[in-house]
Amino acid sequence: MQLNLSSQTSRFVQRCPITAPRRPGTGGRASAPRSVRVRAEVIEIPHGFKKASPKGDLVLIKIADAEKASMGGVLLPEKARVKPTCGDVAGLGDGRVGTQVREFFVKEGQTVLYNKFGIGATDILLDGVDYTMIREDDLIGIMPHSQATALDVPELQPLGDRILLKVLEPPDMTSGGVFLPITAKERPMVGVVVRKGPGRLEEDGTRKPVKVEPEDRVLYFKWAGDNMETPAGEKFVVVHESDVLCHI
């Protein structure tokens, strides 16, 4: 059985239970309704459904498995495992948004990264497998392969009008030669462009190109973007083009 999913699914399943057929010998009464259960903000699809098809500009993502060991090989207890923020694209919507039909940039089978706070995402448990449903515009970027880790951050392909920046750390001393403690350092605001997205999708279906190029050095809004760090300590941030203040 297949279930069609839309951006209204989370509200729909909470107010419209799936009712089981009437059973013989119950006096015509319907058996207890088989509702889609919502627990811990996860929509649990009833047994019997094996496939889900997103609608509109939604992307269905099979969430990656949580890492069971640290980079150093230390086994992590269940409570210490961080919920993954990437997964493989399991399905794409029909692209219909209003009167327009949009073309997706991501493809089925690609591994994508999304916001660690799950902004705009709806988590789904389907046939015992964890998925999340999210608009393509809310995806951060495409990772180079499945089960990607922090090691692969430098290879991230940003989506939309996003830009991957390598963060340039502030100096350790003032111009007068005074060493600065970590607490006195300003939050980084300067980065070098590593890679840019295909551009924001306009209402007419065209994309507006991002006006920066790799190797450009830019100043960006202090609190903007999604910050990431590799095991080697290299810091990266993905920001929207509108968060770039100027070239320097």
Sine and cosine of phi, psi and omega as CSV:
sin_phi,cos_phi,sin_psi,cos_psi,sin_omega,cos_omega
0.00,0.00,0.53,-0.85,-0.05,-1.00
-0.85,-0.52,0.59,-0.81,0.00,-1.00
-0.87,-0.49,0.77,-0.64,0.07,-1.00
-1.00,0.01,0.76,-0.65,-0.07,-1.00
-0.91,-0.42,0.70,-0.71,0.06,-1.00
-0.77,-0.64,0.04,-1.00,0.01,-1.00
-0.92,0.40,-0.23,0.97,0.00,-1.00
-1.00,-0.07,-0.01,1.00,-0.12,-0.99
-0.83,0.56,-0.72,0.69,-0.09,-1.00
-0.88,0.48,-0.59,0.81,0.04,-1.00
-0.97,0.23,-0.62,0.79,-0.05,-1.00
-0.88,0.48,-0.74,0.68,-0.12,-0.99
-0.95,0.32,-0.33,0.94,0.01,-1.00
-0.99,0.12,-0.39,0.92,-0.05,-1.00
-0.92,-0.38,-0.17,0.99,-0.04,-1.00
-0.82,-0.58,1.00,0.09,0.00,-1.00
-0.92,0.39,0.49,-0.87,0.09,-1.00
-1.00,0.05,0.92,-0.40,-0.11,-0.99
-1.00,-0.01,0.72,-0.69,0.02,-1.00
-0.96,0.28,0.43,-0.90,0.01,-1.00
-0.91,0.41,0.35,-0.94,0.03,-1.00
-0.93,0.37,0.66,-0.75,-0.02,-1.00
-0.99,-0.16,0.62,-0.78,0.06,-1.00
-0.87,0.50,0.57,-0.82,0.08,-1.00
0.99,0.15,0.23,0.97,0.01,-1.00
-0.92,-0.38,0.25,0.97,0.02,-1.00
0.94,0.33,0.45,0.89,0.04,-1.00
0.99,0.16,-0.02,1.00,-0.01,-1.00
-0.98,0.19,0.57,-0.82,0.06,-1.00
-0.97,0.23,0.56,-0.83,0.08,-1.00
-0.94,0.35,0.16,-0.99,-0.04,-1.00
-0.83,0.55,0.71,-0.70,-0.02,-1.00
-0.89,0.46,0.66,-0.75,0.09,-1.00
-1.00,-0.03,1.00,0.06,-0.05,-1.00
-0.99,0.15,0.46,-0.89,0.21,-0.98
-0.96,0.29,0.87,-0.49,-0.09,-1.00
-1.00,0.03,0.68,-0.73,0.02,-1.00
-0.93,-0.37,0.89,-0.46,-0.01,-1.00
-0.70,-0.71,0.74,-0.68,0.01,-1.00
0.77,0.63,0.66,0.75,0.05,-1.00
0.90,0.44,0.37,0.93,0.07,-1.00
-0.92,-0.39,0.76,-0.64,0.05,-1.00
-1.00,0.07,0.88,-0.47,0.01,-1.00
-0.99,-0.14,0.92,-0.39,-0.03,-1.00
-0.98,0.21,0.68,-0.73,-0.04,-1.00
-0.87,0.50,0.41,-0.91,0.06,-1.00
-0.88,0.48,0.55,-0.84,-0.01,-1.00
0.93,-0.38,-0.48,0.88,0.06,-1.00
-1.00,0.03,0.82,-0.57,-0.06,-1.00
-0.94,-0.34,-0.29,0.96,-0.09,-1.00
-0.60,-0.80,0.56,-0.83,0.03,-1.00
-0.78,-0.62,0.67,-0.74,0.01,-1.00
-0.88,-0.48,0.91,-0.41,0.03,-1.00
-0.93,0.38,0.34,-0.94,0.01,-1.00
-0.89,-0.46,0.25,-0.97,0.08,-1.00
0.86,0.51,-0.72,-0.69,-0.04,-1.00
-0.99,-0.14,0.40,0.92,-0.03,-1.00
-1.00,0.06,0.51,-0.86,0.04,-1.00
-0.86,-0.52,0.75,-0.66,0.05,-1.00
-0.99,-0.13,0.82,-0.57,-0.10,-1.00
-0.86,-0.51,0.78,-0.63,0.14,-0.99
-0.99,0.13,0.90,-0.43,-0.11,-0.99
-0.93,0.37,0.68,-0.73,0.01,-1.00
-0.91,0.41,0.42,-0.91,0.05,-1.00
-0.93,0.36,0.60,-0.80,0.06,-1.00
-0.93,0.38,0.60,-0.80,0.02,-1.00
-0.93,0.37,0.77,-0.64,-0.02,-1.00
-1.00,-0.04,-0.15,0.99,0.01,-1.00
-0.64,-0.77,0.48,-0.88,0.04,-1.00
-0.97,0.25,0.13,-0.99,0.01,-1.00
-0.86,0.51,-0.42,0.91,0.00,-1.00
-1.00,0.01,0.06,1.00,0.05,-1.00
1.00,-0.02,0.11,0.99,0.00,-1.00
-0.98,0.19,0.80,-0.60,0.02,-1.00
-0.92,0.40,0.71,-0.71,-0.04,-1.00
-0.98,-0.17,0.73,-0.69,0.10,-1.00
-0.93,0.38,0.32,-0.95,-0.08,-1.00
-0.80,0.60,-0.69,0.72,-0.07,-1.00
-0.93,0.36,-0.37,0.93,-0.06,-1.00
-1.00,-0.01,-0.12,0.99,-0.02,-1.00
-0.98,0.21,0.79,-0.61,-0.04,-1.00
-0.99,0.10,0.71,-0.70,0.03,-1.00
-0.88,0.47,0.79,-0.61,-0.02,-1.00
-0.88,0.47,0.49,-0.87,0.06,-1.00
-0.86,-0.51,0.43,0.90,0.11,-0.99
-0.61,-0.79,0.29,-0.96,-0.01,-1.00
-0.10,-1.00,0.08,-1.00,-0.05,-1.00
-1.00,-0.09,0.67,-0.74,0.01,-1.00
-0.93,0.37,0.88,-0.47,-0.03,-1.00
-0.98,-0.19,-0.29,0.96,-0.01,-1.00
-0.15,-0.99,0.46,-0.89,0.02,-1.00
-0.84,-0.55,0.53,-0.85,0.05,-1.00
-0.94,0.34,-0.04,-1.00,0.01,-1.00
-0.99,0.12,-0.04,1.00,0.06,-1.00
0.99,0.14,-0.01,1.00,-0.05,-1.00
-0.99,0.17,0.87,-0.49,0.07,-1.00
-0.75,-0.66,0.96,-0.29,-0.09,-1.00
0.92,0.40,-0.81,-0.59,0.02,-1.00
-1.00,-0.09,-0.03,1.00,-0.05,-1.00
-0.98,-0.19,0.43,-0.90,0.14,-0.99
-0.88,-0.48,0.90,-0.43,-0.08,-1.00
-0.99,-0.10,0.43,-0.90,0.05,-1.00
-0.98,-0.17,0.73,-0.69,0.01,-1.00
-0.98,0.19,0.58,-0.82,0.09,-1.00
-1.00,0.02,-0.60,0.80,0.03,-1.00
-0.98,0.22,0.39,-0.92,-0.01,-1.00
-0.83,-0.56,0.42,-0.91,0.07,-1.00
-0.87,0.50,0.66,-0.75,0.00,-1.00
1.00,-0.10,-0.32,0.95,0.04,-1.00
-0.96,0.28,0.43,-0.90,0.05,-1.00
-0.99,-0.16,0.80,-0.60,-0.08,-1.00
-0.85,-0.53,0.40,-0.92,0.01,-1.00
-0.93,-0.38,0.67,-0.74,0.04,-1.00
-0.73,-0.68,0.16,-0.99,-0.11,-0.99
-0.86,0.50,0.70,-0.72,-0.06,-1.00
-0.91,0.42,-0.32,0.95,0.02,-1.00
-1.00,-0.03,0.00,1.00,0.04,-1.00
0.93,0.36,0.47,0.88,-0.02,-1.00
-0.88,0.48,0.83,-0.56,0.04,-1.00
0.98,0.17,0.05,1.00,-0.07,-1.00
-0.98,-0.22,0.52,-0.85,0.09,-1.00
-0.87,-0.50,0.89,-0.46,-0.01,-1.00
-0.99,0.13,0.64,-0.77,-0.08,-1.00
-0.73,-0.69,0.66,-0.75,0.14,-0.99
-0.94,-0.34,0.93,-0.37,-0.08,-1.00
-0.83,-0.56,0.90,-0.44,0.02,-1.00
0.82,0.58,0.61,0.79,0.05,-1.00
0.99,0.14,0.09,1.00,-0.03,-1.00
-0.90,-0.43,0.67,-0.74,-0.01,-1.00
-1.00,0.08,0.77,-0.64,0.07,-1.00
-0.77,-0.64,0.27,-0.96,0.21,-0.98
-0.71,-0.71,0.53,-0.85,-0.02,-1.00
-0.88,-0.48,0.80,-0.61,-0.14,-0.99
-0.47,-0.88,0.47,-0.88,0.06,-1.00
-0.95,0.32,0.56,-0.83,0.00,-1.00
-0.86,0.51,-0.59,0.81,-0.01,-1.00
-0.89,0.45,-0.35,0.94,-0.02,-1.00
-1.00,-0.07,-0.02,1.00,0.08,-1.00
-0.98,0.18,0.59,-0.80,-0.02,-1.00
-0.99,0.15,-0.72,0.69,-0.04,-1.00
-0.03,-1.00,-0.01,-1.00,-0.02,-1.00
-0.96,-0.27,0.78,-0.62,0.04,-1.00
-1.00,0.04,0.37,-0.93,-0.11,-0.99
-0.94,0.35,-0.37,0.93,-0.02,-1.00
-0.31,-0.95,0.18,-0.98,0.01,-1.00
-0.92,0.38,0.41,-0.91,-0.02,-1.00
0.81,0.58,0.63,0.78,0.01,-1.00
-0.92,0.40,0.44,-0.90,0.00,-1.00
-0.79,-0.61,-0.10,-0.99,0.02,-1.00
-0.88,0.47,-0.39,0.92,0.05,-1.00
-0.89,0.46,-0.43,0.90,-0.10,-0.99
-1.00,-0.06,0.01,1.00,-0.04,-1.00
-0.81,0.58,-0.67,0.74,-0.01,-1.00
-0.88,0.48,-0.30,0.95,-0.02,-1.00
-0.99,-0.12,0.10,1.00,-0.01,-1.00
-0.88,0.48,0.72,-0.70,0.13,-0.99
-0.98,-0.20,0.95,-0.32,-0.03,-1.00
-0.90,0.43,0.39,-0.92,0.03,-1.00
-0.92,-0.40,0.38,-0.93,0.02,-1.00
0.89,0.46,-0.71,-0.71,0.00,-1.00
-0.99,-0.12,0.41,0.91,-0.03,-1.00
-0.99,0.12,0.40,-0.92,-0.03,-1.00
-0.73,-0.69,0.74,-0.67,0.10,-0.99
-1.00,-0.02,0.86,-0.51,-0.01,-1.00
-0.90,-0.43,0.64,-0.77,0.20,-0.98
-1.00,-0.01,0.85,-0.53,-0.11,-0.99
-0.96,0.27,0.73,-0.69,0.11,-0.99
-0.99,-0.11,0.88,-0.48,-0.06,-1.00
-0.94,0.34,0.54,-0.84,0.06,-1.00
-0.92,0.39,0.40,-0.92,-0.03,-1.00
-0.90,0.43,0.41,-0.91,0.00,-1.00
-0.99,0.10,-0.17,0.98,0.01,-1.00
-0.61,-0.80,0.35,-0.94,0.03,-1.00
-0.98,0.21,0.15,-0.99,0.03,-1.00
-0.90,0.45,-0.33,0.94,0.02,-1.00
-1.00,0.01,0.02,1.00,0.06,-1.00
1.00,-0.03,0.20,0.98,0.00,-1.00
-1.00,0.02,0.82,-0.58,0.03,-1.00
-0.94,0.34,0.66,-0.75,-0.03,-1.00
-0.98,-0.22,0.75,-0.67,0.13,-0.99
-0.94,0.34,0.32,-0.95,-0.05,-1.00
-0.84,0.55,-0.62,0.78,-0.05,-1.00
-0.93,0.37,-0.31,0.95,-0.04,-1.00
-1.00,-0.07,-0.16,0.99,-0.02,-1.00
-0.97,0.26,0.61,-0.79,0.08,-1.00
-0.96,0.30,0.53,-0.85,0.09,-1.00
-0.88,0.48,0.69,-0.73,-0.02,-1.00
-0.84,0.54,0.66,-0.75,0.02,-1.00
-0.73,-0.68,0.03,1.00,-0.04,-1.00
-0.88,-0.47,0.70,-0.72,0.02,-1.00
-0.54,-0.84,0.31,-0.95,0.06,-1.00
-0.96,-0.29,0.75,-0.66,-0.03,-1.00
-0.92,0.39,0.84,-0.55,0.07,-1.00
-1.00,-0.10,-0.72,0.70,-0.06,-1.00
-0.37,-0.93,0.48,-0.88,0.01,-1.00
-0.83,-0.56,0.36,-0.93,0.01,-1.00
-0.99,0.16,0.07,-1.00,-0.03,-1.00
-0.96,0.30,-0.21,0.98,-0.01,-1.00
0.93,-0.38,0.38,-0.93,-0.01,-1.00
-0.94,0.33,0.67,-0.74,0.02,-1.00
-0.99,0.14,0.86,-0.52,-0.01,-1.00
-0.99,0.11,0.18,-0.98,-0.04,-1.00
-0.90,0.44,-0.46,0.89,-0.01,-1.00
-1.00,0.07,0.09,1.00,0.05,-1.00
1.00,-0.06,-0.13,0.99,0.03,-1.00
-1.00,0.03,0.29,-0.96,0.02,-1.00
-0.94,-0.33,0.67,-0.74,0.04,-1.00
-1.00,0.00,0.91,-0.41,-0.07,-1.00
-0.87,0.49,0.56,-0.83,0.06,-1.00
-0.98,0.18,0.76,-0.65,-0.14,-0.99
-1.00,-0.10,0.73,0.68,0.18,-0.98
-0.71,-0.71,0.28,-0.96,0.00,-1.00
-0.75,-0.66,0.43,-0.90,0.07,-1.00
-0.80,0.60,0.62,-0.78,-0.03,-1.00
0.99,0.11,-0.17,0.99,0.11,-0.99
-0.89,0.46,0.62,-0.78,0.09,-1.00
-0.97,-0.24,0.81,-0.58,-0.11,-0.99
-0.76,-0.65,0.40,-0.92,0.13,-0.99
-0.98,-0.22,0.78,-0.63,-0.04,-1.00
-0.83,-0.56,0.29,-0.96,-0.02,-1.00
-0.86,0.51,0.73,-0.68,-0.19,-0.98
-0.81,0.59,-0.67,0.74,-0.13,-0.99
-0.97,-0.24,0.27,0.96,-0.09,-1.00
-0.99,0.12,0.37,-0.93,0.27,-0.96
1.00,0.08,0.06,-1.00,0.04,-1.00
-0.96,-0.30,0.90,-0.44,-0.07,-1.00
-1.00,0.02,0.65,-0.76,0.01,-1.00
-0.65,-0.76,0.43,-0.90,0.00,-1.00
-0.62,-0.78,0.68,-0.74,0.04,-1.00
-0.99,0.12,0.29,-0.96,0.04,-1.00
-0.85,0.52,-0.41,0.91,0.01,-1.00
-0.99,0.16,-0.06,1.00,0.03,-1.00
1.00,-0.07,0.04,1.00,0.06,-1.00
-0.95,0.31,0.72,-0.69,-0.05,-1.00
-0.96,-0.29,0.69,-0.73,0.01,-1.00
-0.75,-0.66,0.38,-0.93,0.09,-1.00
-0.59,-0.81,0.62,-0.78,0.09,-1.00
-0.95,-0.32,0.87,-0.50,-0.03,-1.00
-0.83,-0.55,0.35,-0.93,0.15,-0.99
-0.98,0.21,0.43,-0.90,0.01,-1.00
-0.84,0.54,-0.55,0.83,-0.01,-1.00
-0.93,0.38,-0.27,0.96,0.03,-1.00
-1.00,0.08,-0.14,0.99,0.05,-1.00
-0.99,0.14,0.83,-0.55,-0.06,-1.00
-1.00,0.07,-0.64,0.77,-0.01,-1.00
-0.14,-0.99,0.26,-0.96,0.18,-0.98
-1.00,0.08,0.54,-0.84,0.03,-1.00
-0.72,-0.69,0.00,0.00,0.00,0.00
